[in-house]
Amino acid sequence: MTTKQHVLTYPCRGTRHWMEQVPRPADWITPSTDYWHGAWAILHLRCARCETERHIALDYNGYILADKYDHRPPGYSLKSGEAPAREQVRLWLLEDTRDRKKRRLKSVK
């Protein structure tokens, strides 16, 4: 898969994740570091588009003490140095949107 195809498959790379709070996963094990055990609260979030999960340890002021990402979809991760700049990703997404709109307009005629 080329980088552009990869980005169009996973738009979160350019537009960031759309996170929603979810209940603590049944298989969640709190990492054994002081940051996690000293947390006032732990938020569990999941992206509505790609299902990546983020777990955030907060102190009582709302500052992030630690965070962890899990369950990225197969093929989501890129090797070091392969990820394009976010600006390029946004341009590819815009180009794809325009192309899809043109195809829709042609099919209506």
C-alpha positions in Angstrom: 0.0 0.0 0.0 1.4 3.4 -0.9 1.6 6.1 1.7 -1.3 8.0 0.0 -3.5 4.9 -0.1 -2.6 4.2 3.6 -3.6 7.8 4.6 -6.9 7.5 2.7 -7.6 4.2 4.5 -6.8 5.8 7.9 -7.9 9.5 7.8 -7.2 9.9 11.5 -3.5 10.3 10.5 -4.3 13.8 9.2 -7.4 14.9 11.0 -6.6 13.3 14.4 -8.8 10.8 16.2 -12.4 11.4 17.1 -12.3 10.1 20.7 -15.3 9.1 22.8 -15.2 8.0 26.4 -15.8 4.3 26.9 -16.1 2.1 29.9 -12.8 0.5 31.2 -12.0 -2.4 28.9 -12.4 -5.8 30.6 -8.8 -6.7 29.8 -7.4 -3.4 31.0 -4.4 -3.9 33.3 -3.0 -0.7 34.9 0.7 -0.3 33.9 2.9 -0.8 36.9 4.5 2.6 37.1 4.0 5.3 39.8 2.3 7.6 37.2 -0.5 5.2 36.7 -1.0 4.2 40.3 -0.8 7.8 41.6 -3.5 8.9 39.1 -6.6 10.6 40.4 -8.6 9.3 37.4 -8.0 7.2 34.3 -9.9 8.0 31.2 -10.5 5.3 28.6 -11.2 6.7 25.1 -11.9 5.0 21.7 -11.7 6.6 18.2 -15.1 6.4 16.5 -13.5 6.1 13.1 -10.5 3.7 13.5 -11.2 2.2 17.0 -7.8 3.1 18.4 -8.0 3.2 22.2 -6.2 5.8 24.4 -5.9 5.5 28.1 -5.0 8.7 30.1 -3.9 9.0 33.7 -4.9 12.4 35.2 -3.9 14.1 38.4 -6.5 16.1 40.4 -5.8 19.2 38.4 -6.5 17.5 35.1 -2.9 17.3 34.0 -1.9 14.2 32.0 0.5 12.1 34.0 0.8 9.3 31.5 -1.0 8.0 28.4 -1.1 4.8 26.4 -2.5 3.9 23.0 -3.8 0.4 22.2 -5.7 -1.6 19.6 -4.7 0.3 16.5 -6.2 -1.4 13.5 -4.0 -3.8 11.5 -1.9 -1.8 9.1 -2.3 1.5 10.9 1.2 1.8 12.2 4.0 3.0 9.9 7.7 2.4 10.2 9.9 5.2 11.6 10.3 7.9 8.9 7.4 6.7 6.7 4.7 8.9 8.1 4.1 11.9 5.9 3.6 15.5 7.3 0.1 16.2 8.6 -0.2 19.0 6.0 0.4 16.5 3.2 -2.1 14.1 4.6 -4.7 16.9 4.8 -4.1 17.8 1.1 -4.5 14.2 0.1 -7.8 13.9 2.0 -9.0 17.1 0.3 -8.0 15.9 -3.1 -9.8 12.6 -2.5 -12.9 14.4 -1.3 -12.9 16.5 -4.5 -12.4 13.4 -6.7 -15.3 11.7 -5.0 -17.5 14.7 -5.5 -16.6 14.9 -9.2 -17.5 11.2 -9.6 -20.8 11.7 -7.9 -21.7 14.7 -10.1 -20.8 12.7 -13.2 -23.0 9.8 -12.2 -26.0 12.1 -11.6 -25.9 13.6 -15.1 
